[in-house]
Amino acid sequence: MTSAPESRADPGGRGHGGKAPSPHADSVGPPERAARQTRERRRRPSAILPIMSARKRRLPRHRAWPLTTTDIDRCLGPLMSEVTDLGFLTGHDSGTIVLGAAWIAPVPHNYGGGVHPDMVGFRLDVHPVDATDRAAVRAVLLARALPQLHAWITRALAADETWRLTPHQHYWRLADGRLTHRDEA
């Protein structure tokens, strides 16, 4: 009599009556053995396979983002609902730019080529910096740039219709330890 394959009807999802198959079972053929080995590899403890976010792996080792999503969320609080896109850029060199904010205006175009209503709002971009400078840049951004970002978004939300119908960009630059910011076209 042949045994049923790992059945879909098994509520435990393991087959064999809810018990894990023995690693020494001789009745398991090559396809089943390969599937079991794959499952066992996935269950290795995190000490063996370090957990690292996919976002972090996209940067070279000598680059790092000075801010996290949590930092921005803490600073903006309820204004975070106005942010439609939060990006962590992966380019090798942004020059002196460390943080960028943009107002995506509802610009209408002919033939339906305008901005989708879900994209109208604020886009924030965190630019990578040298990993050795990350702590110093982070301290400056937390102390000065994020409160300025909060104020900029607050002013933008209270702005008149003319301002809101025009796209705007605002950049924070850090050069020689000096943080500057301004609107740019």
C-alpha positions, 0 to 999 in steps of 0.5 A: 500500500502506498502512503499518501503524499503530503496531503492538502487535507492535513491541518498541520501542513506537515503531512504524516499525521501532523508529525515532522518526518524523521530525517532518517526516513528511508522511504523519502525519495529524492524529490521529497528529500530536496523539498525537506532540505529546503524547508530545513534550510529556511528554519535555520536560526537567525544567528546563522543567517543574520537578518538584514533588511532588503533596503539596507543591502542595496547600498555599498558598505561605505554608504549609509542612510543617516535617517530611518523611517522611524526617525521621520515618523516620530518627527512628522507625527500626524503630518506623515499621512500627507507623505505619499512617497518616502524613498531611501536613495541608492545613488553613489553620490548626491553631492552635499544633499542629505534630505530632499522634500517635494510637493507633488502638485495635482498638475492637470495635462491633456489626454489624461496624462496628469498626476494620479490623485494618490500621488498628490502630496509630499515626497521625501528622499533620504540621501546616502552619506559616507558610513563614517559620517553617518552618526554626525550627519544623523545628529544634525538632521535630527536636531535641525533638519527634521524640525525644519521639514515639519515646519515646511510641510505645515506651511505648505498645507496652510499655503494658498491655492496658487502655491499648492497647484505648483510643484515645489522642491526643498533640499537640505545640504550639509557641507563642512558641518554647516546645514543649509536648506532652500526651495529649488525649482 
